[in-house]
Amino acid sequence: MKKRTSRSTSGRKRTSSRSGTSGRMAGMDAAEEAEKASYADSPWAYIVENIRKMTPEEFRESLVQAGIVDQNGELTPTYRR
């Protein structure tokens, strides 16, 4: 007679990832493609793409030019609560 254990026979498979991390899953590529496709249909997609390509300095300068922040990095009165 076999000794019963609390472990299921269909237990989890071991991964090659270190503890606390996760490896890349096969479905991630499809999810990334779906995200890109949904945002590519947007009329604002070119703006999002340009913002992603900006350096932090360029992004900050665009906020200054738009009048959202001043040269010190503080919000302008219009955008303060």
PyMOL Python script that loads the backbone (N, CA, C, O; Angstrom):
from pymol import cmd

cmd.read_pdbstr("""\
ATOM      1  N   MET A   1       0.837  -1.166   0.000  1.00  0.00           N
ATOM      2  CA  MET A   1       0.000   0.000   0.000  1.00  0.00           C
ATOM      3  C   MET A   1       0.896   1.248   0.000  1.00  0.00           C
ATOM      4  O   MET A   1       1.880   1.329   0.736  1.00  0.00           O
ATOM      5  N   LYS A   2       0.518   2.232  -0.862  1.00  0.00           N
ATOM      6  CA  LYS A   2       1.314   3.444  -0.959  1.00  0.00           C
ATOM      7  C   LYS A   2       1.034   4.369   0.217  1.00  0.00           C
ATOM      8  O   LYS A   2      -0.081   4.452   0.733  1.00  0.00           O
ATOM      9  N   LYS A   3       2.072   5.042   0.605  1.00  0.00           N
ATOM     10  CA  LYS A   3       1.935   6.018   1.675  1.00  0.00           C
ATOM     11  C   LYS A   3       1.376   7.318   1.089  1.00  0.00           C
ATOM     12  O   LYS A   3       1.894   7.826   0.094  1.00  0.00           O
ATOM     13  N   ARG A   4       0.339   7.844   1.694  1.00  0.00           N
ATOM     14  CA  ARG A   4      -0.268   9.088   1.212  1.00  0.00           C
ATOM     15  C   ARG A   4       0.597  10.278   1.607  1.00  0.00           C
ATOM     16  O   ARG A   4       1.177  10.323   2.692  1.00  0.00           O
ATOM     17  N   THR A   5       0.663  11.236   0.693  1.00  0.00           N
ATOM     18  CA  THR A   5       1.379  12.483   0.970  1.00  0.00           C
ATOM     19  C   THR A   5       0.428  13.646   0.706  1.00  0.00           C
ATOM     20  O   THR A   5      -0.590  13.492   0.031  1.00  0.00           O
ATOM     21  N   SER A   6       0.763  14.761   1.226  1.00  0.00           N
ATOM     22  CA  SER A   6      -0.082  15.930   1.004  1.00  0.00           C
ATOM     23  C   SER A   6       0.227  16.589  -0.342  1.00  0.00           C
ATOM     24  O   SER A   6      -0.462  17.522  -0.756  1.00  0.00           O
ATOM     25  N   ARG A   7       1.225  16.116  -0.993  1.00  0.00           N
ATOM     26  CA  ARG A   7       1.634  16.698  -2.268  1.00  0.00           C
ATOM     27  C   ARG A   7       0.837  16.088  -3.417  1.00  0.00           C
ATOM     28  O   ARG A   7       0.676  14.871  -3.497  1.00  0.00           O
ATOM     29  N   SER A   8       0.348  16.933  -4.291  1.00  0.00           N
ATOM     30  CA  SER A   8      -0.424  16.488  -5.430  1.00  0.00           C
ATOM     31  C   SER A   8       0.502  15.864  -6.464  1.00  0.00           C
ATOM     32  O   SER A   8       1.658  16.266  -6.594  1.00  0.00           O
ATOM     33  N   THR A   9      -0.004  14.892  -7.193  1.00  0.00           N
ATOM     34  CA  THR A   9       0.805  14.286  -8.250  1.00  0.00           C
ATOM     35  C   THR A   9       0.951  15.224  -9.429  1.00  0.00           C
ATOM     36  O   THR A   9       1.861  15.071 -10.243  1.00  0.00           O
ATOM     37  N   SER A  10       0.066  16.187  -9.524  1.00  0.00           N
ATOM     38  CA  SER A  10       0.172  17.158 -10.605  1.00  0.00           C
ATOM     39  C   SER A  10       0.793  18.445 -10.085  1.00  0.00           C
ATOM     40  O   SER A  10       0.435  19.539 -10.519  1.00  0.00           O
ATOM     41  N   GLY A  11       1.713  18.307  -9.164  1.00  0.00           N
ATOM     42  CA  GLY A  11       2.340  19.457  -8.518  1.00  0.00           C
ATOM     43  C   GLY A  11       2.983  20.404  -9.502  1.00  0.00           C
ATOM     44  O   GLY A  11       3.140  20.094 -10.683  1.00  0.00           O
ATOM     45  N   ARG A  12       3.347  21.546  -9.003  1.00  0.00           N
ATOM     46  CA  ARG A  12       3.939  22.571  -9.840  1.00  0.00           C
ATOM     47  C   ARG A  12       5.307  22.136 -10.344  1.00  0.00           C
ATOM     48  O   ARG A  12       6.096  21.528  -9.621  1.00  0.00           O
ATOM     49  N   LYS A  13       5.560  22.461 -11.582  1.00  0.00           N
ATOM     50  CA  LYS A  13       6.871  22.165 -12.157  1.00  0.00           C
ATOM     51  C   LYS A  13       7.863  23.199 -11.679  1.00  0.00           C
ATOM     52  O   LYS A  13       7.508  24.354 -11.446  1.00  0.00           O
ATOM     53  N   ARG A  14       9.080  22.791 -11.537  1.00  0.00           N
ATOM     54  CA  ARG A  14      10.130  23.720 -11.124  1.00  0.00           C
ATOM     55  C   ARG A  14      10.462  24.651 -12.286  1.00  0.00           C
ATOM     56  O   ARG A  14      10.337  24.281 -13.454  1.00  0.00           O
ATOM     57  N   THR A  15      10.885  25.857 -11.943  1.00  0.00           N
ATOM     58  CA  THR A  15      11.306  26.809 -12.967  1.00  0.00           C
ATOM     59  C   THR A  15      12.808  27.016 -12.853  1.00  0.00           C
ATOM     60  O   THR A  15      13.432  26.668 -11.850  1.00  0.00           O
ATOM     61  N   SER A  16      13.356  27.580 -13.886  1.00  0.00           N
ATOM     62  CA  SER A  16      14.791  27.846 -13.856  1.00  0.00           C
ATOM     63  C   SER A  16      15.080  29.242 -13.323  1.00  0.00           C
ATOM     64  O   SER A  16      16.240  29.644 -13.232  1.00  0.00           O
ATOM     65  N   SER A  17      14.021  29.994 -12.967  1.00  0.00           N
ATOM     66  CA  SER A  17      14.212  31.349 -12.453  1.00  0.00           C
ATOM     67  C   SER A  17      14.609  31.312 -10.988  1.00  0.00           C
ATOM     68  O   SER A  17      14.241  30.395 -10.253  1.00  0.00           O
ATOM     69  N   ARG A  18      15.367  32.322 -10.572  1.00  0.00           N
ATOM     70  CA  ARG A  18      15.733  32.442  -9.179  1.00  0.00           C
ATOM     71  C   ARG A  18      14.500  32.762  -8.355  1.00  0.00           C
ATOM     72  O   ARG A  18      13.486  33.218  -8.884  1.00  0.00           O
ATOM     73  N   SER A  19      14.592  32.527  -7.100  1.00  0.00           N
ATOM     74  CA  SER A  19      13.485  32.818  -6.210  1.00  0.00           C
ATOM     75  C   SER A  19      13.165  34.305  -6.234  1.00  0.00           C
ATOM     76  O   SER A  19      14.066  35.143  -6.192  1.00  0.00           O
ATOM     77  N   GLY A  20      11.875  34.630  -6.301  1.00  0.00           N
ATOM     78  CA  GLY A  20      11.455  36.019  -6.304  1.00  0.00           C
ATOM     79  C   GLY A  20      11.450  36.668  -7.669  1.00  0.00           C
ATOM     80  O   GLY A  20      11.117  37.847  -7.787  1.00  0.00           O
ATOM     81  N   THR A  21      11.810  35.928  -8.704  1.00  0.00           N
ATOM     82  CA  THR A  21      11.786  36.476 -10.054  1.00  0.00           C
ATOM     83  C   THR A  21      10.933  35.581 -10.925  1.00  0.00           C
ATOM     84  O   THR A  21      10.624  34.448 -10.555  1.00  0.00           O
ATOM     85  N   SER A  22      10.562  36.083 -12.059  1.00  0.00           N
ATOM     86  CA  SER A  22       9.801  35.255 -12.983  1.00  0.00           C
ATOM     87  C   SER A  22      10.484  35.286 -14.339  1.00  0.00           C
ATOM     88  O   SER A  22      11.027  36.309 -14.756  1.00  0.00           O
ATOM     89  N   GLY A  23      10.449  34.178 -15.001  1.00  0.00           N
ATOM     90  CA  GLY A  23      11.031  34.095 -16.324  1.00  0.00           C
ATOM     91  C   GLY A  23      10.048  34.606 -17.360  1.00  0.00           C
ATOM     92  O   GLY A  23       8.869  34.798 -17.062  1.00  0.00           O
ATOM     93  N   ARG A  24      10.514  34.819 -18.541  1.00  0.00           N
ATOM     94  CA  ARG A  24       9.657  35.279 -19.632  1.00  0.00           C
ATOM     95  C   ARG A  24       8.729  34.148 -20.036  1.00  0.00           C
ATOM     96  O   ARG A  24       9.163  33.020 -20.271  1.00  0.00           O
ATOM     97  N   MET A  25       7.455  34.466 -20.112  1.00  0.00           N
ATOM     98  CA  MET A  25       6.458  33.461 -20.473  1.00  0.00           C
ATOM     99  C   MET A  25       6.161  33.556 -21.959  1.00  0.00           C
ATOM    100  O   MET A  25       6.337  34.608 -22.574  1.00  0.00           O
ATOM    101  N   ALA A  26       5.709  32.447 -22.531  1.00  0.00           N
ATOM    102  CA  ALA A  26       5.440  32.401 -23.959  1.00  0.00           C
ATOM    103  C   ALA A  26       4.364  33.401 -24.365  1.00  0.00           C
ATOM    104  O   ALA A  26       4.441  33.964 -25.457  1.00  0.00           O
ATOM    105  N   GLY A  27       3.375  33.635 -23.531  1.00  0.00           N
ATOM    106  CA  GLY A  27       2.279  34.523 -23.867  1.00  0.00           C
ATOM    107  C   GLY A  27       2.615  36.002 -23.802  1.00  0.00           C
ATOM    108  O   GLY A  27       1.811  36.825 -24.239  1.00  0.00           O
ATOM    109  N   MET A  28       3.761  36.364 -23.279  1.00  0.00           N
ATOM    110  CA  MET A  28       4.096  37.776 -23.134  1.00  0.00           C
ATOM    111  C   MET A  28       4.259  38.475 -24.476  1.00  0.00           C
ATOM    112  O   MET A  28       3.870  39.634 -24.616  1.00  0.00           O
ATOM    113  N   ASP A  29       4.817  37.801 -25.448  1.00  0.00           N
ATOM    114  CA  ASP A  29       4.999  38.440 -26.747  1.00  0.00           C
ATOM    115  C   ASP A  29       3.656  38.815 -27.353  1.00  0.00           C
ATOM    116  O   ASP A  29       3.512  39.905 -27.908  1.00  0.00           O
ATOM    117  N   ALA A  30       2.685  37.943 -27.256  1.00  0.00           N
ATOM    118  CA  ALA A  30       1.351  38.216 -27.794  1.00  0.00           C
ATOM    119  C   ALA A  30       0.707  39.376 -27.043  1.00  0.00           C
ATOM    120  O   ALA A  30       0.035  40.213 -27.645  1.00  0.00           O
ATOM    121  N   ALA A  31       0.911  39.425 -25.727  1.00  0.00           N
ATOM    122  CA  ALA A  31       0.336  40.510 -24.927  1.00  0.00           C
ATOM    123  C   ALA A  31       0.965  41.839 -25.305  1.00  0.00           C
ATOM    124  O   ALA A  31       0.271  42.851 -25.407  1.00  0.00           O
ATOM    125  N   GLU A  32       2.267  41.842 -25.511  1.00  0.00           N
ATOM    126  CA  GLU A  32       2.946  43.069 -25.909  1.00  0.00           C
ATOM    127  C   GLU A  32       2.465  43.538 -27.280  1.00  0.00           C
ATOM    128  O   GLU A  32       2.269  44.733 -27.504  1.00  0.00           O
ATOM    129  N   GLU A  33       2.276  42.583 -28.196  1.00  0.00           N
ATOM    130  CA  GLU A  33       1.796  42.925 -29.532  1.00  0.00           C
ATOM    131  C   GLU A  33       0.379  43.483 -29.464  1.00  0.00           C
ATOM    132  O   GLU A  33       0.049  44.426 -30.183  1.00  0.00           O
ATOM    133  N   ALA A  34      -0.462  42.905 -28.604  1.00  0.00           N
ATOM    134  CA  ALA A  34      -1.838  43.385 -28.453  1.00  0.00           C
ATOM    135  C   ALA A  34      -1.846  44.803 -27.897  1.00  0.00           C
ATOM    136  O   ALA A  34      -2.651  45.634 -28.319  1.00  0.00           O
ATOM    137  N   GLU A  35      -0.948  45.082 -26.947  1.00  0.00           N
ATOM    138  CA  GLU A  35      -0.866  46.432 -26.381  1.00  0.00           C
ATOM    139  C   GLU A  35      -0.454  47.435 -27.456  1.00  0.00           C
ATOM    140  O   GLU A  35      -1.035  48.516 -27.558  1.00  0.00           O
ATOM    141  N   LYS A  36       0.536  47.080 -28.246  1.00  0.00           N
ATOM    142  CA  LYS A  36       0.989  47.969 -29.311  1.00  0.00           C
ATOM    143  C   LYS A  36      -0.112  48.200 -30.336  1.00  0.00           C
ATOM    144  O   LYS A  36      -0.303  49.322 -30.806  1.00  0.00           O
ATOM    145  N   ALA A  37      -0.839  47.134 -30.683  1.00  0.00           N
ATOM    146  CA  ALA A  37      -1.897  47.254 -31.684  1.00  0.00           C
ATOM    147  C   ALA A  37      -3.014  48.147 -31.181  1.00  0.00           C
ATOM    148  O   ALA A  37      -3.540  48.959 -31.943  1.00  0.00           O
ATOM    149  N   SER A  38      -3.392  48.018 -29.912  1.00  0.00           N
ATOM    150  CA  SER A  38      -4.488  48.827 -29.392  1.00  0.00           C
ATOM    151  C   SER A  38      -4.109  50.295 -29.336  1.00  0.00           C
ATOM    152  O   SER A  38      -4.960  51.162 -29.532  1.00  0.00           O
ATOM    153  N   TYR A  39      -2.850  50.584 -29.074  1.00  0.00           N
ATOM    154  CA  TYR A  39      -2.450  51.978 -28.998  1.00  0.00           C
ATOM    155  C   TYR A  39      -2.122  52.526 -30.380  1.00  0.00           C
ATOM    156  O   TYR A  39      -2.165  53.739 -30.584  1.00  0.00           O
ATOM    157  N   ALA A  40      -1.799  51.667 -31.319  1.00  0.00           N
ATOM    158  CA  ALA A  40      -1.497  52.122 -32.673  1.00  0.00           C
ATOM    159  C   ALA A  40      -2.754  52.625 -33.366  1.00  0.00           C
ATOM    160  O   ALA A  40      -2.660  53.455 -34.270  1.00  0.00           O
ATOM    161  N   ASP A  41      -3.924  52.146 -32.968  1.00  0.00           N
ATOM    162  CA  ASP A  41      -5.178  52.591 -33.558  1.00  0.00           C
ATOM    163  C   ASP A  41      -5.600  53.964 -33.037  1.00  0.00           C
ATOM    164  O   ASP A  41      -6.508  54.582 -33.591  1.00  0.00           O
ATOM    165  N   SER A  42      -4.962  54.434 -31.998  1.00  0.00           N
ATOM    166  CA  SER A  42      -5.324  55.697 -31.378  1.00  0.00           C
ATOM    167  C   SER A  42      -4.851  56.873 -32.225  1.00  0.00           C
ATOM    168  O   SER A  42      -3.769  56.825 -32.810  1.00  0.00           O
ATOM    169  N   PRO A  43      -5.662  57.932 -32.291  1.00  0.00           N
ATOM    170  CA  PRO A  43      -5.197  59.113 -33.030  1.00  0.00           C
ATOM    171  C   PRO A  43      -4.054  59.826 -32.312  1.00  0.00           C
ATOM    172  O   PRO A  43      -3.396  60.679 -32.906  1.00  0.00           O
ATOM    173  N   TRP A  44      -3.809  59.494 -31.055  1.00  0.00           N
ATOM    174  CA  TRP A  44      -2.747  60.118 -30.271  1.00  0.00           C
ATOM    175  C   TRP A  44      -1.481  59.266 -30.228  1.00  0.00           C
ATOM    176  O   TRP A  44      -0.544  59.598 -29.502  1.00  0.00           O
ATOM    177  N   ALA A  45      -1.435  58.187 -30.984  1.00  0.00           N
ATOM    178  CA  ALA A  45      -0.309  57.251 -30.926  1.00  0.00           C
ATOM    179  C   ALA A  45       1.025  57.930 -31.236  1.00  0.00           C
ATOM    180  O   ALA A  45       2.042  57.611 -30.621  1.00  0.00           O
ATOM    181  N   TYR A  46       1.023  58.855 -32.177  1.00  0.00           N
ATOM    182  CA  TYR A  46       2.286  59.523 -32.522  1.00  0.00           C
ATOM    183  C   TYR A  46       2.816  60.355 -31.356  1.00  0.00           C
ATOM    184  O   TYR A  46       4.028  60.485 -31.183  1.00  0.00           O
ATOM    185  N   ILE A  47       1.901  60.920 -30.549  1.00  0.00           N
ATOM    186  CA  ILE A  47       2.330  61.702 -29.383  1.00  0.00           C
ATOM    187  C   ILE A  47       2.957  60.782 -28.345  1.00  0.00           C
ATOM    188  O   ILE A  47       4.006  61.091 -27.780  1.00  0.00           O
ATOM    189  N   VAL A  48       2.307  59.654 -28.100  1.00  0.00           N
ATOM    190  CA  VAL A  48       2.831  58.689 -27.131  1.00  0.00           C
ATOM    191  C   VAL A  48       4.204  58.201 -27.574  1.00  0.00           C
ATOM    192  O   VAL A  48       5.121  58.087 -26.761  1.00  0.00           O
ATOM    193  N   GLU A  49       4.340  57.917 -28.841  1.00  0.00           N
ATOM    194  CA  GLU A  49       5.623  57.431 -29.370  1.00  0.00           C
ATOM    195  C   GLU A  49       6.705  58.491 -29.213  1.00  0.00           C
ATOM    196  O   GLU A  49       7.835  58.168 -28.847  1.00  0.00           O
ATOM    197  N   ASN A  50       6.377  59.746 -29.484  1.00  0.00           N
ATOM    198  CA  ASN A  50       7.360  60.827 -29.324  1.00  0.00           C
ATOM    199  C   ASN A  50       7.764  60.999 -27.866  1.00  0.00           C
ATOM    200  O   ASN A  50       8.940  61.217 -27.574  1.00  0.00           O
ATOM    201  N   ILE A  51       6.814  60.906 -26.955  1.00  0.00           N
ATOM    202  CA  ILE A  51       7.135  61.037 -25.532  1.00  0.00           C
ATOM    203  C   ILE A  51       8.042  59.904 -25.078  1.00  0.00           C
ATOM    204  O   ILE A  51       8.970  60.126 -24.300  1.00  0.00           O
ATOM    205  N   ARG A  52       7.785  58.708 -25.551  1.00  0.00           N
ATOM    206  CA  ARG A  52       8.633  57.562 -25.169  1.00  0.00           C
ATOM    207  C   ARG A  52      10.071  57.721 -25.661  1.00  0.00           C
ATOM    208  O   ARG A  52      11.004  57.217 -25.037  1.00  0.00           O
ATOM    209  N   LYS A  53      10.245  58.413 -26.766  1.00  0.00           N
ATOM    210  CA  LYS A  53      11.585  58.593 -27.328  1.00  0.00           C
ATOM    211  C   LYS A  53      12.356  59.736 -26.658  1.00  0.00           C
ATOM    212  O   LYS A  53      13.572  59.839 -26.820  1.00  0.00           O
ATOM    213  N   MET A  54      11.649  60.599 -25.902  1.00  0.00           N
ATOM    214  CA  MET A  54      12.300  61.761 -25.278  1.00  0.00           C
ATOM    215  C   MET A  54      13.204  61.363 -24.117  1.00  0.00           C
ATOM    216  O   MET A  54      12.957  60.379 -23.419  1.00  0.00           O
ATOM    217  N   THR A  55      14.244  62.145 -23.934  1.00  0.00           N
ATOM    218  CA  THR A  55      15.059  62.002 -22.729  1.00  0.00           C
ATOM    219  C   THR A  55      14.326  62.740 -21.610  1.00  0.00           C
ATOM    220  O   THR A  55      13.447  63.554 -21.892  1.00  0.00           O
ATOM    221  N   PRO A  56      14.665  62.477 -20.351  1.00  0.00           N
ATOM    222  CA  PRO A  56      14.010  63.202 -19.248  1.00  0.00           C
ATOM    223  C   PRO A  56      14.148  64.724 -19.380  1.00  0.00           C
ATOM    224  O   PRO A  56      13.222  65.460 -19.042  1.00  0.00           O
ATOM    225  N   GLU A  57      15.291  65.192 -19.866  1.00  0.00           N
ATOM    226  CA  GLU A  57      15.496  66.624 -20.028  1.00  0.00           C
ATOM    227  C   GLU A  57      14.575  67.197 -21.105  1.00  0.00           C
ATOM    228  O   GLU A  57      14.006  68.276 -20.934  1.00  0.00           O
ATOM    229  N   GLU A  58      14.434  66.473 -22.206  1.00  0.00           N
ATOM    230  CA  GLU A  58      13.547  66.930 -23.274  1.00  0.00           C
ATOM    231  C   GLU A  58      12.091  66.949 -22.811  1.00  0.00           C
ATOM    232  O   GLU A  58      11.342  67.864 -23.152  1.00  0.00           O
ATOM    233  N   PHE A  59      11.695  65.949 -22.042  1.00  0.00           N
ATOM    234  CA  PHE A  59      10.326  65.898 -21.535  1.00  0.00           C
ATOM    235  C   PHE A  59      10.064  67.081 -20.601  1.00  0.00           C
ATOM    236  O   PHE A  59       9.020  67.727 -20.688  1.00  0.00           O
ATOM    237  N   ARG A  60      11.014  67.359 -19.710  1.00  0.00           N
ATOM    238  CA  ARG A  60      10.862  68.486 -18.778  1.00  0.00           C
ATOM    239  C   ARG A  60      10.757  69.801 -19.546  1.00  0.00           C
ATOM    240  O   ARG A  60       9.938  70.656 -19.210  1.00  0.00           O
ATOM    241  N   GLU A  61      11.580  69.960 -20.568  1.00  0.00           N
ATOM    242  CA  GLU A  61      11.534  71.178 -21.376  1.00  0.00           C
ATOM    243  C   GLU A  61      10.187  71.308 -22.095  1.00  0.00           C
ATOM    244  O   GLU A  61       9.682  72.419 -22.255  1.00  0.00           O
ATOM    245  N   SER A  62       9.606  70.202 -22.525  1.00  0.00           N
ATOM    246  CA  SER A  62       8.297  70.274 -23.179  1.00  0.00           C
ATOM    247  C   SER A  62       7.222  70.716 -22.187  1.00  0.00           C
ATOM    248  O   SER A  62       6.287  71.422 -22.565  1.00  0.00           O
ATOM    249  N   LEU A  63       7.347  70.307 -20.919  1.00  0.00           N
ATOM    250  CA  LEU A  63       6.404  70.750 -19.890  1.00  0.00           C
ATOM    251  C   LEU A  63       6.561  72.244 -19.620  1.00  0.00           C
ATOM    252  O   LEU A  63       5.574  72.939 -19.380  1.00  0.00           O
ATOM    253  N   VAL A  64       7.801  72.743 -19.657  1.00  0.00           N
ATOM    254  CA  VAL A  64       8.048  74.182 -19.473  1.00  0.00           C
ATOM    255  C   VAL A  64       7.437  74.957 -20.641  1.00  0.00           C
ATOM    256  O   VAL A  64       6.771  75.970 -20.428  1.00  0.00           O
ATOM    257  N   GLN A  65       7.656  74.494 -21.864  1.00  0.00           N
ATOM    258  CA  GLN A  65       7.126  75.173 -23.041  1.00  0.00           C
ATOM    259  C   GLN A  65       5.600  75.170 -23.057  1.00  0.00           C
ATOM    260  O   GLN A  65       4.982  76.114 -23.548  1.00  0.00           O
ATOM    261  N   ALA A  66       4.994  74.114 -22.522  1.00  0.00           N
ATOM    262  CA  ALA A  66       3.536  74.021 -22.472  1.00  0.00           C
ATOM    263  C   ALA A  66       2.953  74.858 -21.342  1.00  0.00           C
ATOM    264  O   ALA A  66       1.739  75.047 -21.280  1.00  0.00           O
ATOM    265  N   GLY A  67       3.803  75.364 -20.443  1.00  0.00           N
ATOM    266  CA  GLY A  67       3.337  76.187 -19.338  1.00  0.00           C
ATOM    267  C   GLY A  67       2.815  75.390 -18.159  1.00  0.00           C
ATOM    268  O   GLY A  67       2.076  75.922 -17.331  1.00  0.00           O
ATOM    269  N   ILE A  68       3.186  74.127 -18.071  1.00  0.00           N
ATOM    270  CA  ILE A  68       2.729  73.267 -16.978  1.00  0.00           C
ATOM    271  C   ILE A  68       3.638  73.419 -15.770  1.00  0.00           C
ATOM    272  O   ILE A  68       3.162  73.462 -14.636  1.00  0.00           O
ATOM    273  N   VAL A  69       4.945  73.500 -16.004  1.00  0.00           N
ATOM    274  CA  VAL A  69       5.908  73.731 -14.923  1.00  0.00           C
ATOM    275  C   VAL A  69       6.767  74.937 -15.283  1.00  0.00           C
ATOM    276  O   VAL A  69       6.893  75.304 -16.452  1.00  0.00           O
ATOM    277  N   ASP A  70       7.358  75.548 -14.250  1.00  0.00           N
ATOM    278  CA  ASP A  70       8.255  76.676 -14.506  1.00  0.00           C
ATOM    279  C   ASP A  70       9.698  76.168 -14.585  1.00  0.00           C
ATOM    280  O   ASP A  70       9.939  74.964 -14.506  1.00  0.00           O
ATOM    281  N   GLN A  71      10.640  77.072 -14.738  1.00  0.00           N
ATOM    282  CA  GLN A  71      12.052  76.682 -14.864  1.00  0.00           C
ATOM    283  C   GLN A  71      12.591  75.959 -13.635  1.00  0.00           C
ATOM    284  O   GLN A  71      13.557  75.202 -13.734  1.00  0.00           O
ATOM    285  N   ASN A  72      11.972  76.190 -12.479  1.00  0.00           N
ATOM    286  CA  ASN A  72      12.415  75.526 -11.246  1.00  0.00           C
ATOM    287  C   ASN A  72      11.803  74.144 -11.073  1.00  0.00           C
ATOM    288  O   ASN A  72      12.132  73.433 -10.124  1.00  0.00           O
ATOM    289  N   GLY A  73      10.916  73.761 -11.982  1.00  0.00           N
ATOM    290  CA  GLY A  73      10.272  72.448 -11.883  1.00  0.00           C
ATOM    291  C   GLY A  73       8.999  72.464 -11.050  1.00  0.00           C
ATOM    292  O   GLY A  73       8.412  71.411 -10.800  1.00  0.00           O
ATOM    293  N   GLU A  74       8.563  73.646 -10.616  1.00  0.00           N
ATOM    294  CA  GLU A  74       7.326  73.770  -9.834  1.00  0.00           C
ATOM    295  C   GLU A  74       6.137  73.918 -10.782  1.00  0.00           C
ATOM    296  O   GLU A  74       6.264  74.485 -11.868  1.00  0.00           O
ATOM    297  N   LEU A  75       4.985  73.404 -10.363  1.00  0.00           N
ATOM    298  CA  LEU A  75       3.779  73.571 -11.166  1.00  0.00           C
ATOM    299  C   LEU A  75       3.410  75.049 -11.247  1.00  0.00           C
ATOM    300  O   LEU A  75       3.560  75.791 -10.277  1.00  0.00           O
ATOM    301  N   THR A  76       2.925  75.466 -12.414  1.00  0.00           N
ATOM    302  CA  THR A  76       2.470  76.844 -12.557  1.00  0.00           C
ATOM    303  C   THR A  76       1.136  77.002 -11.839  1.00  0.00           C
ATOM    304  O   THR A  76       0.459  76.004 -11.592  1.00  0.00           O
ATOM    305  N   PRO A  77       0.739  78.223 -11.497  1.00  0.00           N
ATOM    306  CA  PRO A  77      -0.496  78.435 -10.731  1.00  0.00           C
ATOM    307  C   PRO A  77      -1.743  77.762 -11.320  1.00  0.00           C
ATOM    308  O   PRO A  77      -2.616  77.320 -10.572  1.00  0.00           O
ATOM    309  N   THR A  78      -1.831  77.683 -12.630  1.00  0.00           N
ATOM    310  CA  THR A  78      -2.980  77.055 -13.266  1.00  0.00           C
ATOM    311  C   THR A  78      -3.125  75.579 -12.879  1.00  0.00           C
ATOM    312  O   THR A  78      -4.240  75.065 -12.789  1.00  0.00           O
ATOM    313  N   TYR A  79      -2.000  74.904 -12.651  1.00  0.00           N
ATOM    314  CA  TYR A  79      -2.007  73.467 -12.394  1.00  0.00           C
ATOM    315  C   TYR A  79      -1.865  73.118 -10.914  1.00  0.00           C
ATOM    316  O   TYR A  79      -1.829  71.938 -10.564  1.00  0.00           O
ATOM    317  N   ARG A  80      -1.783  74.110 -10.050  1.00  0.00           N
ATOM    318  CA  ARG A  80      -1.737  73.850  -8.608  1.00  0.00           C
ATOM    319  C   ARG A  80      -3.133  73.696  -8.084  1.00  0.00           C
ATOM    320  O   ARG A  80      -4.086  74.216  -8.663  1.00  0.00           O
ATOM    321  N   ARG A  81      -3.261  72.973  -6.976  1.00  0.00           N
ATOM    322  CA  ARG A  81      -4.577  72.836  -6.341  1.00  0.00           C
ATOM    323  C   ARG A  81      -4.830  73.994  -5.450  1.00  0.00           C
ATOM    324  O   ARG A  81      -5.886  74.070  -4.821  1.00  0.00           O
TER     325      ARG A  81
END
""", "prot")
cmd.dss("prot")
cmd.show_as("cartoon", "prot")
cmd.util.cbc("prot")
cmd.orient("prot")
